[in-house]
Amino acid sequence: MRILPKYGIDKLIFGMKQKDVTALYGKPDKQFNDDDNNIIYVYNAYKWRLTFYEDEEMRFGYIICSNPDLQLLDNKVIGADPVELKKTLQAHGFKKWEQEDFDLAENHFDETNWLILQSEFGKISKVEMGATINEKDDFDWKFPAKKS
């Protein structure tokens, strides 16, 4: 399962609608609304939590993933040492990382690709990724919008 920087993960492309996602992966194991009235899909088998933004016509815009098969540029992500992975990724344009510490967890954030590598006990346990923002301060949806 590949992370596609700025695009999504696997066949999930930022900008998809719920029907596009369910056509590929079926119904989610769980669905609910968050505090902002966004729709959340949870797929247990894939270890995904997908967010469809209410104020963006319910487009898929954010994913949290802990799938052990996750790869970024042919590098295994879940279970990797975040320091070593960031060193490897620097040669591919992932140059500016911000780090925040929360008790046991550390978030390693690359704003250019809107990517967070969350680690605990020195190993990456979760990846969060969102749709990027363009120069007009709008989401840069990668999935083509359907013409009405």
N, C-alpha and C positions, 0 to 999 in steps of 0.2 A: 504494500500500500504506500503510494508515493505522495509526499507533500509537493505541491506545485506552487512555489512561492508566488504570491499575489493573485493566484487563481483558485486554489482550493486544495482538496485532498481526494485522491482516487478519481472517481468520475463526478464528484461534487464540485461544481463551479459556482463561485460567488455571483449572485444575481438570479440563480434558479428560483422558481416558485415551488410551492409545496408539491404540486402535481408532477413537476419535473423530477423531484427527488423520489417521490413514491413510485413513479414509473420505473425508476432504476433499482430501488432498494426495498420496495414494498412499504407497508404501513409501519410506522414506528412502534416500538414496544411501549412507549409512554409519550403522551403529548400534554402540554400544559401551557398556560400563559404566565409570563413573569410579571414583575411589578410595573413594567412599562407597556404592558399589553402586547409584547412580542410573543410569537408562538415558538415554543421549544419542542423539538423532536428528540427523543432519545432512542438510539439503536444499541441494544445490549451486545449483540454479536460483533458489531464493529467498534464498540466502545466509543461512540460518538454522542455528543450533545450539540445539536444544530439550532441556531437562532435565526428566525425569520423576522425581519424588522417591520413592525407595524407602520411606522412612519415612512417606509420605503416600499409601499405596495406589497408587503409580505415577501420580500426577496430574502434569500439565504445570504447572510452576511457575516456569520461568526460560527466557529467550530471549536469545541474542546474535544480532544482525542487522547486516549491512553492505549491505543491499539499496539501490541508488542511488535507487529510487523511493519510499523511506520518507518519510512525511510525519507531522508532529505539528501538529495544529490548523492545517492548510492551509499549513504551512511545510515546505519541503524540509529534510531533516535531514543526510543524508550529503553532505559537501562544504561545509556551512554553517560560518560563523564562530561558534564557541561563545559568545563574548561577546555578539554581536548576537542570536543565537537566544535566549539566556537573557533578554535585555532584552525581547524580544517576548513570551516566555512568562510573564513576571512579571504581565502584565495578566490572565492566565488561571489564577492561583493557584499558579504555580510560583515561589514567592518565596524559599525558603531553599535555597541551593545550597552544597554543600561541594566544595572542590577539592583534589585530590591530584595531585602531579606524580611521574611515574616516567620518568626519563631523557627520552625524546622525547614520551612520552604524558602527557596530562592527563586525569584523570577528573573530570567535573562531575556530582555526585550530588545528586538530589532525593529525600530519604527519604520524603516524603509520598506520592509516586507510585512509589517504588522504581525510579527511572530513572537510568541512568548514560549520559551522553554522553561518549564517549572521543574525544579529539582528538589529532592529530599534525600538526606543521607548521602549526598554527593553523586546521585544518579538522577537522570531525567525521568520523571514519572508521568508527565502530562505535557501536551502541546496545546496552545491556544493560538488561533489564527483568525484574522478578520480581513474583510475586504479593505483594500487600500483607498486612500483619498487622492483625487487628482488635483491639478493646479487651480481648478475652479472651486475647490473645497466641496466637491460632490464625491459620492462613492464612485469608484472606477469598476463598474460591473463588467465582468468578463463574459458572462453568459448573455447571448444576444436576446434582447427583448422581442417578444412576439408583436407583430404589427396587428392592430385591431381592425 
